[in-house]
Amino acid sequence: FDEVDAALAEGELVCIFPEGALTRDGTMAAFKSGVEKILERRPVPVVPMALRGMWSSMWSRRDTRLGRMRVPRRFRATVEVVAAP
């Protein structure tokens, strides 16, 4: 949290994943309280964002580790970044 606060104090952008980790089944998990802790220390604007299409990418846990690396289509997965004001 100290590094995040220092970066925000310098005007840098910080991206966090509020779930804290990739889920095993591709569904959205409960958010952790990190955003609230960050905003308590340094109130800054928050832009909600989502990554869509990750479940079909090589970074998902849909297949075994070997399966993720073997399937060439996973290198061409369409991943979108969606932001809301």
N, C-alpha and C positions, 0 to 999 in steps of 0.2 A: 504494500500500500504506500510505503514511503516513495518508491520509485515512480509509481503512478502519480502521486501528488506532485513530485518534483517536475515530472514531464508536463503536467497540466499547468503548473505555475509558470513554466517557460513558454506556454502557448502551444504546446504540441498536441496532436490528436492522439487519443488513446482508444484502442479497440479492445473490448473484453467480450468474452462469451459468458453470458450470465448463468448458463447451465453448469459451467465449470468443467465439463468434459463431454466427449462424444458419447452418445447413447449407444447401447448395444443393438437396439432394434429400429433406429431411425425416427422414433417419436420424440416429441419435445419433452424434456424433463423439467422438473421444478427449478425455478431460478434460485440461485444462492443470493446471499445478502450483500455481496461485494459492491454492487452499484450504490446501494444505500450508504455503505461505509465510506466510499469514495466521495459521494456528494455531501456527506456530513462534514468532511474535512475541507472540501473545495467545491462549492456550488458552481457548476458549469453546465452549459447546455448539453442535453443528451439527444442524440439522433438514433432512434431505434432502427436497426438494420437486421436483415435476415439473409442467410445463404440458402438458396434453393437449388436442388439438384445434387446435393452432396451424397445422398444415399446411393446414387448410381455412379459415383466417382470412385477412384482408387483409394480415397481416404476413408470411405465408409467401412463399417464392420459387417457389411452384408454377407461377405464371403470369408473364407479362411484367409490368412495372410498370404499363402501361396496362390490362392484363387484370385486375390486382388491384384497380384503382380502379373499373373499369366494372361489375363483377359485384355487384349489390346483395346477393345471398345471403351474401357474404363479411362484410358488416356484422353479420349475425346468426349467425355461426359460434358454436358452443358450445365454449367454452374452459374447461377445468377446472384448478384448482390442487389438486394432490394432495400431501399431506404424510405422512411416515412418522416415527414416534417414534424 
